[in-house]
Amino acid sequence: MKKGIVSAVLATGLLMAGTADAAEYKVDKAGAHAFINFKIKHLGYSWLTGRFNDFDGKFSYDKNKPNESKIDIVINTASIDSNHAERDKHLRGKDFLNVKKFPQATFESTKYEQVNDKEAKLTGLLELNGVKRTITFPVEKIGEGQDPWGGYRVGFSGETSLKLKDFGIDYNLGPASTHVTLELHIEGIRL
Amino acid sequence: MLKNSDQGYGWVSIAVHWLMAVAIFFMFGLGLYMVELTYYDAWYKGSLDLHKSLGIILMGVWLLRVAWRQLNTKPKALPGPKLEQIAARVGHQLLYVLMLLLLLSGYFISTADGRPISVFELFEIPAVPWSFDNQEDIVGDIHFWLAWSLIGFVAVHMLAALKHQFINKDGGLSRILKASK
């Protein structure tokens, strides 16, 4: 009898833990706690940084089953913002992002391999400028827990370097500027 | 001689007309050329700075020209059917409107992020305090099509002048080459 109660409590606890952890998250776009930034060398003398202002996504993450995590992100490439209208116009044009033809860049993960509590390797299909490529890059879990307003949040960061030519962008920015670094800082709110 | 008379144009109108004619063709060519330059072309930056600086100067010239046109006598319309005279008047007004819109659209591309336009690094024209989403792209397309429209109507304008000069033989071209007494 006692044993039965204990196992029932345990089972309930596990079930609750299960439902509490195997969760779907929505990227906190509304509160702007997610950022997709880029940087590229200018002439090899300095860094130029910018960001995409409009993107959305969702992911699933369970700290007990991290390798089942999945993430989908959609970026509206026309929202590129490097704090200079004439440059942004150029970046949206046919020399770079072709936003009229390819208004969206997407990333769909295919694999999440946990390295340790904090670090993991994320693999997925990136479509940019109409070109699809599988990329793998390291991600870091920054933290997770209750927020002060009754919600539950988890956040990750990741960074990867993309060769522009791989994505059909072969405008000559000089030998020091063949790669762009993409930085993702994603906070999700549990649904 | 300096001012217009009802018989023809004075030297001020003639000078400003040809100044803007040269400027329009130069700016059109420069515009088409500069957008094809790539990052490591020596003139990548300079061509755009020149285009913007000249654009602002031309805005000033346009205002003076229109003011001069309003304050001065207008030469009589060249002889011809009423419909052609109306078409000529509307056509000339259209050229002025296209020039203005072209200049304004250029201004709104470069100032879309609130940055001023530096005119030959001598002075700056500030941006207006408001803008809209993707202003530089939308106005950029408008600027492109306005430029082609202006060149199209300039071509019609030139053909009309030649027709007056050589077919109607009414001095349609010579009155913009030599001031009236």
Interface residues (C-beta under 8 A of the other chain):
Chain A: A78 N83 H84 A85 E86 D88 K89 R92 Y171 N172 L173 G174
Chain B: T38 Y39 Y40 L48 I109 S110 T111 A112 D113 R115 N134 Q135 E136 D137 G140
